[in-house]
Amino acid sequence: MNHFTAVSTVAVPVTDQDRALAFYVETLGFDLHMDAPVPQLNGRWIVVAPPGAATALALIPATAEVPAGTDTGIRFATSDAAAAHADLNAQGVSTSDLISWPGVPPMLNFRDPDGNVLYAFEG
């Protein structure tokens, strides 16, 4: 029996929640869904997502067990990878080259202020 119906939230460990919140909201244009203190985390439960997205990111405090600066494996869809690449570069975000292989959608990777690797692909 399948009890699960969707991927709701994916955690991204960060060392400075205020800096991370500013990056994801101001630089990437995500919406803030929740920002609540959680003493058990020694921080806050912060949830952000691209406008209209079904899946969100929780910007959780990094720990020794869940360190920041990881390859998240998270892939964001964009209607124009080249424009996203140019915009991220213009804002000073660390990005890879735009990858364009025959038969594969254009894509790139980039890093948040904690060095977490994120991906964007055209699709």
Secondary structure, 3 states (H helix, E strand, C coil): CCCCCCCCEEEEEECCHHHHHHHHHHHCCCEEEEEEEEHHHCEEEEEEECCCCCCEEEEEECCCCCCCCCEEEEEEEECCHHHHHHHHHHCCCCECCCECCCCCCCEEEEECCCCCEEEEEEC
